[in-house]
Amino acid sequence: RERGITILAKNISIEYKDVKINVIDTPGHADFGGEVERVLRMADGALLLVDAFEGPMPQTRFVLRHAIDTGLKIMIVINKIDRPGANPEKAYNDCLDLMADLGATDDQLEFAMEHVVYASAMNGFARLDPNDGNMDMYPLLDMIIDDMPAPEVDENAPLAMQCVTIDHSNFVGRIGIGRVYSGTIHQGDQILVVKNDGSSATATVKQLFTFDYLGRTECQEVAAVVGIDRTDIGDVYTDPENPVELEPIEIDPPTLSIVFEASTSPLVGRDGDIVGARQLKERLFNEAENNVTMKIEELEDKSGVEVSGRGILHLSVLMESMRREGFEFQVGRPRVLFKKDENGNKLEPVEQAVVECPDEYSGKVVEVFGTSGGIMTSMDTSGIVTHLEFKIPTRGIMGLKNRIMNVTHGEGVFYHTFLEYGPYAGEIGNRQNGAMISMTTEKAVAYALGTLQERGQLFVEPGTECYEGMIVGERSKAGDMVVNIARTKNLGNQRSSTSDISVQLVPPRTFSLEEALEYIADDELVEITPKNIRLRKRLLNATDRKKAAVRAGQVNK
């Protein structure tokens, strides 16, 4: 709700003119794309919802590509036509261009051209023409009922149902949610469960639910099945006598991994209630039950748990919800997951990045991408803003948003979505500037910070609890610097009327969770507590860090 984005695919149902319409909402961000690919199997058609002012966004591309590949019939809904500066005609043409660009068939394009609705959800109206004066939603519902293909189900054929998403209840365990392709299913039925790898087992249906408006009710029609142990995405529930085969569901593999560890900070336990490694492990494995797009494994040396997901946003949403539950933990730098192709060449995830910025900053943006391994694929200067598109390795995306905001003076808009696995792009430059590291465990003092702010940018303010090894600022040069943040003024016996005027401090730089994860280097950690996000070195003691650097051959003895 805080970010205004959809994270999970949810389904509801409405009844209109004695017809039940099941509605599925899918996330738009590629980070949560694991939800999209599966739930589209449940649908017969799609409504492409586009803002009349902004037109199709980069993430629209992602979901639309999957809908077109699945062969769904697509209706276009242009929303927010009452917005100042809205241009419904342009948005509509952009949608058709995008569909053609993504390889839509002639049938799909023709269907989309004939089925366009102009709406304002806030004012509760849908119109076939932006100016026809209609003030209710019925044109949209009528169009869905009249022209969307209805599901074709042969009730007398053997049962075939595919589980496309999993819910979890503390009382009954896993609940498989999916669509019945043929046959019927009843409470108490013996069914055959066929896994993705081909293995099968029989099970008994203990309870059945269907979706009714925003909730669930027990019923004879199907949506959710209780009673199948360890059910998983892609499982086919079928008739034991006449099994039906459905093609397995593939989920895109994760592209990033982060190691979660129990916090070892000197301030551990001050903010959160849950600090133990065992509780952290239990919570993460519990997440694995509910969240199939994440891969969660314990490290071999038992020092932490590795969580792999589709992007930084995907992983930071898990961290944010754990933080609010009262957990304290620390995480390392996100690592990109490499693959090998058939010839043994190294492949890495490549993203499509889009930047929109005023024309005068476009050169600087191209320069920033150039140093991060990005390749420009298109540049459009026809509008008010310049529209740039790049292909860039996921490793290069880390920390890029801040740099783009800096060079465009905050006027740039930046999105990126996972595109494909491409050839390894070689070394990419990391953060150039060194860190300022606290040498003692004390509260920061204004006098000390006053002299330090001339050497770089601070991350803490007077009164902040700091500890040895915590990163308190960024230097303006390369190389780390150990600083004393608790130095006070030595008092002599002379007084001058002006020298004791209080120190003028610049406000410190604050980090959101994603910014902190993108900022840190390999030898640093982010410490996450319910109230604070702190950056720290993996080794807190300066002597230990020197010894480790000598061992790694980075420093001469």
Sequence and secondary structure as in RCSB ss.txt:
>XXXX:A:sequence
RERGITILAKNISIEYKDVKINVIDTPGHADFGGEVERVLRMADGALLLVDAFEGPMPQTRFVLRHAIDTGLKIM
IVINKIDRPGANPEKAYNDCLDLMADLGATDDQLEFAMEHVVYASAMNGFARLDPNDGNMDMYPLLDMIIDDMPA
PEVDENAPLAMQCVTIDHSNFVGRIGIGRVYSGTIHQGDQILVVKNDGSSATATVKQLFTFDYLGRTECQEVAAV
VGIDRTDIGDVYTDPENPVELEPIEIDPPTLSIVFEASTSPLVGRDGDIVGARQLKERLFNEAENNVTMKIEELE
DKSGVEVSGRGILHLSVLMESMRREGFEFQVGRPRVLFKKDENGNKLEPVEQAVVECPDEYSGKVVEVFGTSGGI
MTSMDTSGIVTHLEFKIPTRGIMGLKNRIMNVTHGEGVFYHTFLEYGPYAGEIGNRQNGAMISMTTEKAVAYALG
TLQERGQLFVEPGTECYEGMIVGERSKAGDMVVNIARTKNLGNQRSSTSDISVQLVPPRTFSLEEALEYIADDEL
VEITPKNIRLRKRLLNATDRKKAAVRAGQVNK
>XXXX:A:secstr
  S    S EEEEEEETTEEEEEEE   SGGGHHHHHHHGGG SEEEEEEETTT S HHHHHHHHHHHHHT EEE
EEEE TTSTT  HHHHHHHHHHHHHHTT  HHHHHHHHH EEEEETTTTEEESSTTS   SSHHHHHHHHHHS  
   BTTS  EEEEEEEEEETTTEEEEEEEEEES   TT EEEEE TTS EEEEE  EEEEEETTEEEE SS SEE
E  TT  TT EEE SSS             EEEEEEE   TTTTSS SB  HHHHHHHHHHHHHH TTSEEEE T
TSS EEEEESSHHHHHHHHHHHHHTTB EEE   EE  EE TT  EEEEEEEEEEEE GGGHHHHHHHHHHTT E
EEEEE SSSSEEEEEEEEHHHHTTHHHHHHHHTTT  EEEEEEEEEEE         S EEEE SSSB  HHHHH
HHTTSEEES  TT B  TTBEEEEESSSS EEE TT      S   TTTTS           HHHHHHH  TTEE
EEE SS EEEEESS SHHHHHHHHHHTTSS  
